Amino acid sequence: MTDSRLKAGLFCLTSILCQPLYGETIRLTDPVWKEVPGTNQETDDEDFNGAVHIEMSGLTRRGEILEFDVAAPDNSYSRMEVDCAQRRFRTIRMGDFPSQHSIQFVRTEERWKRLDGPNGNATVKRIVSFICRR
């Protein structure tokens, strides 16, 4: 194999491997974002640093389980499920916003986490408190 063909092959492989692996894209229609109270302040929370927003028009409820979209200050996206009765949560999608009305994401297989204990950081507790009052 010649040097130029090897370089071209490595460039193609690097280009493919360095792309984000998003499985799906959805388009938001008339989103209604609400800021979660208490999230737009300085915290020691490594996951969030700034205002977190929840999209209210897409919120769904199945008994005590609420499902909703979350926008973090770093332009990342997640879809969460919260069990208000048992005070537990999980993330079922993760991704980002390539544009104002578009979300790219992958589905996750995250297990339920208890809000009490090491999994429930301050921002997640604020999100759960805010959403469970709805």
C-alpha angles and dihedrals in degrees: 000000000000123000093246093051091048092050091047091050093049091048091053092047092047091048091053096044094047095055117100110255104231117169100193143019125205131185120225117224116203097337118199108208119192124190114238106238115248097020098099095077139085112281139165088238108128094197098054133026110172140011118342119204133203123207104231103188092062096048113127131190130206105179106299093345117098124192121198147148123258128200116199124203092253090064092257123140134212136171112217136194117207126191102206095188096052096032096233135127144187139186115238100177135027131187144100145263113264087179139005094269102028132081127193115197151155125222116245131208096215118162123230113276126203114242090219112073135025096332097060107078120182095265094049089049089053091049092050093046092049096046097043090058089063 
